[in-house]
Amino acid sequence: MSTRRSTGPTYTGCLPRHFLTGSELTRTELSELLDRALELKRAPHSSDALERRTVALIFQRPSTRTRTSFEAGIVELGGHPMVLRTEDLQLSRGESLRDTAYALSRHVVAIGIRTGPDELVRELAEHASVPVVNMLTAGHHPCQALADLMTLKEAFGRLEGLAVAYVGDGNNVARSLAILGTTAGVQVRIASPNGYSLTESPCEPASGSDIVSAPGSQAPAGVRLTHDPLEAVAGADAIYTDVWVSMNDDPDTAAQRIRALAPYRVDDELLDRGARHAFALHCLPAHPGEEITPEVLYGARQRIWEQAENRRHAHKALLEFITSGQGEGP
């Protein structure tokens, strides 16, 4: 067996270390995980942490970046990605999540799931004896936030004291950025129109992570909520956006959403309101001409494509961490 193993943070607890919202990580753990992700980016084949081990990846929603980054990353760690769609599982014929968790836990060292309701991920984690990773739900996208923070740390060499403005719909991406960003010491500002702010989202915030407050006030964790995009981006180090109509949104409301969110488009004029070095971020897929202009998306004032690549390295560091206390695994 190869002797190349993880040299990142090590988790040695008895219970599985789930990653459901991002609030599971301490600031020290998050910092070490991001440092490890940067190391893995510099040397992608330097770890065999998953050698002869299998990770199950359940996809109940379409995916480009999540699937490719996890699948490629697991292979680079020496493991086997077991990709499972809903129709591949007995879940489609009424088998319970509990039974699915019991069965998968006998064969794999971790389970990733990309789905809709957060309750499904929580139930899977409740019954799994291996770590469960939230690869996306309606309420949270913590794996994306890891790549976001890694991109910022790569650009600035630090996270403490940076200011990031998120403009647009207060959705799962905004929530995860708020949770993990504040853990890392980043000042997160979120600007959304009435009816679309993080406080008004139908998705519940993470339990124990009180990140919402009245618009325009300072939230306990350091998140600033506002309806004014110019206020949010003033002096910011990075300006972040997401699509205005996502897979979790009602398509019948698309036109209404686009009208409401139009003043929150990321263009060169909005970037000019940030710090001189400010750049754009986007979790993708993008709709050029809606939430972001083509000039920004494909221009020199963005790190969006590095951000997309960094998903792989951040996910590898996460998998090393959450499986590090499991011995050689099944």
Order of alpha helices (4+ residues) and beta strands (2+ residues): alpha-beta-alpha-beta-alpha-beta-alpha-beta-alpha-beta-alpha-beta-beta-alpha-beta-alpha-alpha-beta-alpha-alpha
